[in-house]
Structure formats: C-alpha cells, structure tokens
C-alpha cells in the first residue's frame, strides 16, 4: 500500500487476492483508526475463506 505499511493490512490484502501496493483509502483509514477492528476483519475474512474452500 502506498500510505499504510501494516502487516495486518498486507496479510488481509493477500488473503483476498488484492495488490498490496494498491491504494485503498478506506482500509488506510481503518488501519489508522483502530487496529483491533482491522485484526477482527482479517480473522473473519480468513474464517470465511477457509470455510468456502471446504
């Protein structure tokens, strides 16, 4: 990402198949506001992704 270098953001983007170097203003704002919400989002997306594969 261009404005936010955050391990949770990077892993979330990889999880959903998006370019980690892309520009995602809403995700940047979420990362700056509260990392807890971002971490929860990553966990939930990961759980849904895992469930969809099975």
Order of alpha helices (4+ residues) and beta strands (2+ residues): alpha-alpha-alpha
